[in-house]
Amino acid sequence: QVQLVESGGALVQAGGSLRLSCTGSGLTFDDYAMGWFRQAPGKQREGVSCITNTGSTAYNADSVKGRFTISRDNAKNTLYLQMNSLKPEDTAMYYCAAKSSGGPYSCSAGFGFDYWGQGTQVTVSS
């Protein structure tokens, strides 16, 4: 059974930093591209950042460029999202997702991902 478990969400002041983690089990982690997504109340889910199975950044949303960095440690089956210079508009539930090789997918739309975590809440106060 595949599981993705996010952690690291918290309440933080604007300008602060957080590092989110997503640990996978039940899958061959380095066979999967991975992504971070977020959904704020009343808004559609949006892609934040995605990374290939070998660790190349595949996508960064314009809204987070220069502030967020995605990375992964395949030896630890863990995906990370380093978030700096946080803004109130970054407040959302953050999810990680895994995409097996082959088949179309869209990071920006969150389309085509095979497995999703339960999410971790990030709240940025002004």
ZAGUDREN-904788 format. One record per atom (N, C-alpha, C, O): residue number from 1; residue in three letters; atom name; x, y, z. Coordinates in pm, whole numbers, plus 50000, padded with zeros to 5 digits. Layout:
// ZAGUDREN-904788
  seq  type  atom     c1     c2     c3
  NUM   ala    CA      X      Y      Z
...
This chain:
// ZAGUDREN-904788
  seq  type  atom     c1     c2     c3
    1   gln     N  50084  49882  50000
    1   gln    CA  50000  50000  50000
    1   gln     C  50089  50124  50000
    1   gln     O  50176  50140  50086
    2   val     N  50065  50211  49903
    2   val    CA  50144  50333  49892
    2   val     C  50093  50437  49991
    2   val     O  49973  50460  50002
    3   gln     N  50186  50499  50062
    3   gln    CA  50152  50608  50152
    3   gln     C  50248  50723  50131
    3   gln     O  50369  50704  50119
    4   leu     N  50193  50842  50128
    4   leu    CA  50271  50966  50128
    4   leu     C  50228  51045  50250
    4   leu     O  50109  51075  50266
    5   val     N  50323  51079  50336
    5   val    CA  50290  51148  50460
    5   val     C  50366  51280  50465
    5   val     O  50489  51283  50467
    6   glu     N  50291  51389  50466
    6   glu    CA  50350  51523  50474
    6   glu     C  50367  51564  50619
    6   glu     O  50294  51520  50707
    7   ser     N  50464  51650  50642
    7   ser    CA  50485  51708  50774
    7   ser     C  50555  51843  50757
    7   ser     O  50606  51875  50650
    8   gly     N  50557  51919  50865
    8   gly    CA  50629  52045  50865
    8   gly     C  50543  52169  50856
    8   gly     O  50593  52280  50871
    9   gly     N  50413  52152  50832
    9   gly    CA  50327  52268  50828
    9   gly     C  50314  52332  50965
    9   gly     O  50325  52264  51067
   10   ala     N  50290  52462  50967
   10   ala    CA  50281  52535  51093
   10   ala     C  50224  52673  51069
   10   ala     O  50199  52714  50956
   11   leu     N  50203  52744  51180
   11   leu    CA  50167  52885  51176
   11   leu     C  50297  52965  51183
   11   leu     O  50379  52944  51273
   12   val     N  50316  53055  51088
   12   val    CA  50440  53132  51082
   12   val     C  50408  53276  51042
   12   val     O  50309  53301  50974
   13   gln     N  50490  53369  51085
   13   gln    CA  50469  53508  51048
   13   gln     C  50518  53534  50906
   13   gln     O  50607  53465  50855
   14   ala     N  50460  53634  50845
   14   ala    CA  50504  53674  50712
   14   ala     C  50654  53705  50714
   14   ala     O  50706  53767  50806
   15   gly     N  50722  53658  50609
   15   gly    CA  50866  53675  50603
   15   gly     C  50943  53557  50658
   15   gly     O  51065  53547  50639
   16   gly     N  50875  53469  50725
   16   gly    CA  50939  53353  50784
   16   gly     C  50962  53240  50686
   16   gly     O  50934  53252  50567
   17   ser     N  51014  53130  50739
   17   ser    CA  51046  53013  50657
   17   ser     C  50991  52885  50719
   17   ser     O  50973  52875  50840
   18   leu     N  50966  52790  50633
   18   leu    CA  50927  52656  50674
   18   leu     C  50987  52556  50577
   18   leu     O  51014  52589  50461
   19   arg     N  51009  52435  50625
   19   arg    CA  51047  52327  50535
   19   arg     C  50945  52214  50550
   19   arg     O  50929  52157  50658
   20   leu     N  50879  52183  50442
   20   leu    CA  50786  52072  50440
   20   leu     C  50859  51945  50396
   20   leu     O  50953  51949  50317
   21   ser     N  50813  51833  50451
   21   ser    CA  50866  51703  50413
   21   ser     C  50753  51611  50371
   21   ser     O  50640  51625  50419
   22   cys     N  50784  51519  50283
   22   cys    CA  50687  51419  50240
   22   cys     C  50762  51287  50230
   22   cys     O  50852  51273  50147
   23   thr     N  50725  51193  50312
   23   thr    CA  50792  51064  50313
   23   thr     C  50703  50959  50249
   23   thr     O  50585  50947  50283
   24   gly     N  50759  50886  50157
   24   gly    CA  50684  50784  50085
   24   gly     C  50718  50644  50131
   24   gly     O  50832  50615  50170
   25   ser     N  50618  50557  50127
   25   ser    CA  50639  50415  50156
   25   ser     C  50551  50334  50064
   25   ser     O  50449  50382  50013
   26   gly     N  50592  50209  50042
   26   gly    CA  50515  50121  49955
   26   gly     C  50535  50145  49807
   26   gly     O  50461  50092  49725
   27   leu     N  50633  50225  49773
   27   leu    CA  50664  50251  49632
   27   leu     C  50814  50263  49615
   27   leu     O  50887  50293  49709
   28   thr     N  50858  50238  49492
   28   thr    CA  50999  50258  49461
   28   thr     C  51017  50406  49434
   28   thr     O  50995  50455  49323
   29   phe     N  51055  50477  49538
   29   phe    CA  51047  50623  49540
   29   phe     C  51120  50685  49422
   29   phe     O  51069  50780  49362
   30   asp     N  51236  50634  49387
   30   asp    CA  51313  50699  49281
   30   asp     C  51264  50664  49140
   30   asp     O  51328  50702  49041
   31   asp     N  51154  50593  49130
   31   asp    CA  51088  50573  49001
   31   asp     C  50984  50680  48973
   31   asp     O  50928  50686  48863
   32   tyr     N  50957  50765  49072
   32   tyr    CA  50845  50858  49063
   32   tyr     C  50890  51003  49057
   32   tyr     O  50975  51047  49135
   33   ala     N  50832  51078  48964
   33   ala    CA  50836  51222  48975
   33   ala     C  50746  51263  49092
   33   ala     O  50650  51192  49124
   34   met     N  50778  51375  49154
   34   met    CA  50704  51418  49271
   34   met     C  50664  51564  49258
   34   met     O  50725  51640  49183
   35   gly     N  50561  51600  49331
   35   gly    CA  50519  51739  49326
   35   gly     C  50458  51786  49456
   35   gly     O  50411  51707  49538
   36   trp     N  50460  51916  49473
   36   trp    CA  50390  51983  49583
   36   trp     C  50276  52064  49524
   36   trp     O  50291  52132  49422
   37   phe     N  50163  52056  49590
   37   phe    CA  50043  52127  49548
   37   phe     C  49983  52194  49670
   37   phe     O  50012  52156  49783
   38   arg     N  49898  52293  49647
   38   arg    CA  49833  52358  49760
   38   arg     C  49692  52397  49723
   38   arg     O  49658  52420  49607
   39   gln     N  49611  52404  49827
   39   gln    CA  49472  52446  49809
   39   gln     C  49430  52531  49927
   39   gln     O  49433  52487  50042
   40   ala     N  49391  52652  49896
   40   ala    CA  49340  52744  49997
   40   ala     C  49188  52733  50001
   40   ala     O  49127  52693  49902
   41   pro     N  49128  52767  50113
   41   pro    CA  48981  52760  50123
   41   pro     C  48913  52841  50012
   41   pro     O  48946  52958  49989
   42   gly     N  48820  52778  49944
   42   gly    CA  48745  52846  49839
   42   gly     C  48818  52860  49707
   42   gly     O  48768  52923  49615
   43   lys     N  48937  52802  49699
   43   lys    CA  49016  52814  49576
   43   lys     C  49047  52676  49519
   43   lys     O  49040  52575  49590
   44   gln     N  49080  52674  49392
   44   gln    CA  49118  52548  49329
   44   gln     C  49259  52509  49371
   44   gln     O  49342  52593  49406
   45   arg     N  49282  52380  49365
   45   arg    CA  49417  52331  49391
   45   arg     C  49512  52382  49282
   45   arg     O  49475  52389  49165
   46   glu     N  49632  52416  49322
   46   glu    CA  49730  52463  49224
   46   glu     C  49864  52392  49246
   46   glu     O  49901  52358  49358
   47   gly     N  49934  52372  49137
   47   gly    CA  50066  52316  49146
   47   gly     C  50165  52419  49195
   47   gly     O  50163  52533  49149
   48   val     N  50250  52381  49287
   48   val    CA  50352  52470  49342
   48   val     C  50487  52442  49278
   48   val     O  50552  52533  49225
   49   ser     N  50528  52316  49283
   49   ser    CA  50660  52281  49231
   49   ser     C  50665  52131  49207
   49   ser     O  50605  52054  49283
   50   cys     N  50735  52090  49104
   50   cys    CA  50752  51948  49075
   50   cys     C  50897  51917  49044
   50   cys     O  50974  52005  49003
   51   ile     N  50933  51792  49063
   51   ile    CA  51071  51750  49048
   51   ile     C  51073  51613  48981
   51   ile     O  50988  51529  49009
   52   thr     N  51170  51592  48894
   52   thr    CA  51179  51463  48827
   52   thr     C  51230  51356  48924
   52   thr     O  51272  51386  49036
   53   asn     N  51224  51232  48880
   53   asn    CA  51268  51123  48968
   53   asn     C  51416  51131  49001
   53   asn     O  51460  51078  49103
   54   thr     N  51493  51197  48915
   54   thr    CA  51637  51208  48938
   54   thr     C  51677  51339  49006
   54   thr     O  51795  51363  49031
   55   gly     N  51579  51424  49034
   55   gly    CA  51609  51543  49113
   55   gly     C  51618  51674  49039
   55   gly     O  51661  51775  49096
   56   ser     N  51579  51675  48913
   56   ser    CA  51575  51802  48839
   56   ser     C  51442  51870  48862
   56   ser     O  51336  51806  48855
   57   thr     N  51446  51999  48888
   57   thr    CA  51322  52073  48905
   57   thr     C  51249  52083  48771
   57   thr     O  51305  52128  48671
   58   ala     N  51126  52039  48772
   58   ala    CA  51050  52035  48648
   58   ala     C  50956  52154  48633
   58   ala     O  50920  52192  48522
   59   tyr     N  50918  52212  48746
   59   tyr    CA  50820  52321  48741
   59   tyr     C  50822  52398  48871
   59   tyr     O  50834  52341  48979
   60   asn     N  50811  52529  48860
   60   asn    CA  50788  52616  48974
   60   asn     C  50682  52716  48934
   60   asn     O  50694  52782  48831
   61   ala     N  50580  52728  49016
   61   ala    CA  50477  52829  48989
   61   ala     C  50538  52968  48996
   61   ala     O  50629  52993  49076
   62   asp     N  50490  53058  48914
   62   asp    CA  50543  53195  48913
   62   asp     C  50533  53258  49051
   62   asp     O  50619  53337  49091
   63   ser     N  50428  53224  49123
   63   ser    CA  50404  53287  49253
   63   ser     C  50507  53248  49358
   63   ser     O  50516  53314  49462
   64   val     N  50583  53143  49334
   64   val    CA  50680  53098  49436
   64   val     C  50824  53102  49387
   64   val     O  50916  53070  49462
   65   lys     N  50844  53139  49262
   65   lys    CA  50981  53144  49209
   65   lys     C  51067  53239  49290
   65   lys     O  51027  53350  49323
   66   gly     N  51187  53192  49322
   66   gly    CA  51278  53272  49401
   66   gly     C  51256  53261  49551
   66   gly     O  51337  53310  49629
   67   arg     N  51147  53196  49591
   67   arg    CA  51116  53183  49735
   67   arg     C  51111  53037  49780
   67   arg     O  51154  53005  49890
   68   phe     N  51059  52949  49696
   68   phe    CA  51044  52808  49731
   68   phe     C  51142  52724  49651
   68   phe     O  51170  52753  49535
   69   thr     N  51193  52619  49715
   69   thr    CA  51283  52526  49648
   69   thr     C  51241  52383  49677
   69   thr     O  51227  52343  49792
   70   ile     N  51221  52307  49572
   70   ile    CA  51187  52167  49586
   70   ile     C  51314  52084  49576
   70   ile     O  51405  52115  49499
   71   ser     N  51320  51977  49656
   71   ser    CA  51433  51885  49649
   71   ser     C  51387  51748  49696
   71   ser     O  51276  51733  49747
   72   arg     N  51471  51651  49679
   72   arg    CA  51438  51516  49723
   72   arg     C  51564  51441  49763
   72   arg     O  51674  51469  49715
   73   asp     N  51543  51346  49854
   73   asp    CA  51649  51256  49895
   73   asp     C  51597  51115  49872
   73   asp     O  51523  51061  49954
   74   asn     N  51635  51057  49761
   74   asn    CA  51581  50925  49726
   74   asn     C  51627  50817  49823
   74   asn     O  51557  50717  49841
   75   ala     N  51741  50835  49885
   75   ala    CA  51788  50737  49983
   75   ala     C  51698  50734  50106
   75   ala     O  51689  50633  50175
   76   lys     N  51631  50846  50133
   76   lys    CA  51542  50856  50249
   76   lys     C  51395  50852  50208
   76   lys     O  51306  50869  50293
   77   asn     N  51368  50831  50080
   77   asn    CA  51229  50830  50031
   77   asn     C  51156  50957  50071
   77   asn     O  51038  50952  50107
   78   thr     N  51223  51070  50064
   78   thr    CA  51164  51193  50115
   78   thr     C  51176  51307  50015
   78   thr     O  51279  51327  49951
   79   leu     N  51067  51380  50005
   79   leu    CA  51057  51500  49922
   79   leu     C  51050  51620  50016
   79   leu     O  50991  51612  50124
   80   tyr     N  51111  51731  49975
   80   tyr    CA  51113  51851  50058
   80   tyr     C  51062  51972  49980
   80   tyr     O  51066  51976  49857
   81   leu     N  51013  52069  50056
   81   leu    CA  50982  52199  49999
   81   leu     C  51031  52304  50099
   81   leu     O  50972  52322  50205
   82   gln     N  51138  52371  50063
   82   gln    CA  51189  52480  50146
   82   gln     C  51117  52608  50105
   82   gln     O  51121  52648  49989
   83   met     N  51050  52669  50200
   83   met    CA  50970  52787  50172
   83   met     C  51026  52905  50250
   83   met     O  51027  52904  50373
   84   asn     N  51073  53004  50179
   84   asn    CA  51129  53125  50240
   84   asn     C  51043  53246  50204
   84   asn     O  50961  53241  50112
   85   ser     N  51063  53352  50278
   85   ser    CA  50991  53478  50252
   85   ser     C  50841  53453  50236
   85   ser     O  50779  53499  50141
   86   leu     N  50787  53380  50331
   86   leu    CA  50645  53343  50321
   86   leu     C  50554  53465  50328
   86   leu     O  50582  53563  50396
   87   lys     N  50444  53454  50254
   87   lys    CA  50346  53562  50246
   87   lys     C  50210  53509  50292
   87   lys     O  50187  53388  50286
   88   pro     N  50122  53595  50338
   88   pro    CA  49988  53548  50378
   88   pro     C  49918  53470  50267
   88   pro     O  49841  53378  50295
   89   glu     N  49942  53507  50142
   89   glu    CA  49876  53436  50032
   89   glu     C  49932  53295  50009
   89   glu     O  49879  53222  49926
   90   asp     N  50035  53258  50081
   90   asp    CA  50084  53120  50076
   90   asp     C  50005  53028  50169
   90   asp     O  50025  52907  50169
   91   thr     N  49917  53086  50248
   91   thr    CA  49835  53007  50340
   91   thr     C  49750  52908  50263
   91   thr     O  49673  52946  50174
   92   ala     N  49763  52780  50296
   92   ala    CA  49691  52674  50226
   92   ala     C  49724  52540  50290
   92   ala     O  49814  52528  50373
   93   met     N  49647  52439  50250
   93   met    CA  49685  52301  50278
   93   met     C  49781  52259  50167
   93   met     O  49752  52276  50049
   94   tyr     N  49893  52205  50206
   94   tyr    CA  49994  52163  50109
   94   tyr     C  49995  52010  50099
   94   tyr     O  49998  51940  50200
   95   tyr     N  49994  51962  49977
   95   tyr    CA  49992  51819  49950
   95   tyr     C  50112  51780  49866
   95   tyr     O  50159  51857  49782
   96   cys     N  50161  51659  49889
   96   cys    CA  50258  51604  49795
   96   cys     C  50190  51495  49714
   96   cys     O  50090  51436  49756
   97   ala     N  50247  51468  49599
   97   ala    CA  50191  51367  49510
   97   ala     C  50303  51300  49431
   97   ala     O  50410  51358  49411
   98   ala     N  50277  51178  49388
   98   ala    CA  50375  51099  49315
   98   ala     C  50321  51059  49179
   98   ala     O  50204  51024  49164
   99   lys     N  50409  51066  49079
   99   lys    CA  50370  51034  48942
   99   lys     C  50465  50927  48889
   99   lys     O  50586  50947  48884
  100   ser     N  50408  50812  48849
  100   ser    CA  50491  50706  48792
  100   ser     C  50536  50747  48652
  100   ser     O  50480  50838  48592
  101   ser     N  50638  50678  48603
  101   ser    CA  50689  50712  48471
  101   ser     C  50586  50676  48364
  101   ser     O  50508  50582  48380
  102   gly     N  50587  50752  48257
  102   gly    CA  50494  50725  48148
  102   gly     C  50362  50795  48170
  102   gly     O  50319  50815  48284
  103   gly     N  50297  50831  48059
  103   gly    CA  50167  50895  48068
  103   gly     C  50179  51045  48087
  103   gly     O  50277  51094  48144
  104   pro     N  50080  51117  48040
  104   pro    CA  50085  51263  48050
  104   pro     C  50060  51310  48193
  104   pro     O  49993  51243  48271
  105   tyr     N  50114  51425  48223
  105   tyr    CA  50082  51486  48351
  105   tyr     C  50108  51635  48341
  105   tyr     O  50183  51682  48255
  106   ser     N  50045  51707  48430
  106   ser    CA  50063  51851  48437
  106   ser     C  50086  51889  48581
  106   ser     O  50001  51865  48667
  107   cys     N  50200  51949  48607
  107   cys    CA  50226  51994  48744
  107   cys     C  50136  52111  48779
  107   cys     O  50078  52113  48887
  108   ser     N  50122  52205  48691
  108   ser    CA  50043  52324  48722
  108   ser     C  49898  52288  48755
  108   ser     O  49836  52352  48840
  109   ala     N  49846  52185  48690
  109   ala    CA  49706  52148  48712
  109   ala     C  49689  52030  48807
  109   ala     O  49577  51997  48846
  110   gly     N  49799  51967  48844
  110   gly    CA  49789  51851  48931
  110   gly     C  49726  51731  48864
  110   gly     O  49666  51646  48930
  111   phe     N  49739  51725  48733
  111   phe    CA  49677  51618  48655
  111   phe     C  49775  51504  48635
  111   phe     O  49893  51525  48607
  112   gly     N  49723  51380  48648
  112   gly    CA  49803  51264  48612
  112   gly     C  49886  51204  48723
  112   gly     O  49960  51108  48700
  113   phe     N  49875  51258  48844
  113   phe    CA  49952  51204  48956
  113   phe     C  49879  51083  49013
  113   phe     O  49757  51081  49023
  114   asp     N  49957  50982  49051
  114   asp    CA  49899  50854  49092
  114   asp     C  49863  50848  49239
  114   asp     O  49762  50787  49277
  115   tyr     N  49942  50909  49322
  115   tyr    CA  49922  50899  49467
  115   tyr     C  49933  51037  49531
  115   tyr     O  50013  51122  49489
  116   trp     N  49850  51057  49634
  116   trp    CA  49845  51186  49703
  116   trp     C  49855  51164  49854
  116   trp     O  49806  51064  49906
  117   gly     N  49918  51258  49921
  117   gly    CA  49918  51256  50066
  117   gly     C  49795  51324  50123
  117   gly     O  49709  51371  50049
  118   gln     N  49788  51327  50255
  118   gln    CA  49672  51385  50323
  118   gln     C  49684  51535  50348
  118   gln     O  49586  51602  50379
  119   gly     N  49805  51586  50334
  119   gly    CA  49823  51730  50344
  119   gly     C  49876  51776  50478
  119   gly     O  49862  51708  50580
  120   thr     N  49939  51893  50476
  120   thr    CA  49986  51959  50597
  120   thr     C  49953  52108  50584
  120   thr     O  49972  52167  50478
  121   gln     N  49903  52166  50692
  121   gln    CA  49852  52303  50686
  121   gln     C  49965  52405  50708
  121   gln     O  50042  52394  50803
  122   val     N  49970  52501  50620
  122   val    CA  50062  52614  50634
  122   val     C  49977  52740  50648
  122   val     O  49893  52769  50563
  123   thr     N  49999  52813  50756
  123   thr    CA  49927  52938  50779
  123   thr     C  50029  53049  50801
  123   thr     O  50114  53040  50890
  124   val     N  50018  53153  50721
  124   val    CA  50111  53265  50730
  124   val     C  50034  53387  50777
  124   val     O  49941  53433  50710
  125   ser     N  50072  53439  50892
  125   ser    CA  50004  53556  50948
  125   ser     C  50074  53684  50903
  125   ser     O  50195  53687  50882
  126   ser     N  49993  53789  50890
  126   ser    CA  50050  53917  50844
  126   ser     C  50095  54002  50960
  126   ser     O  50145  54113  50939
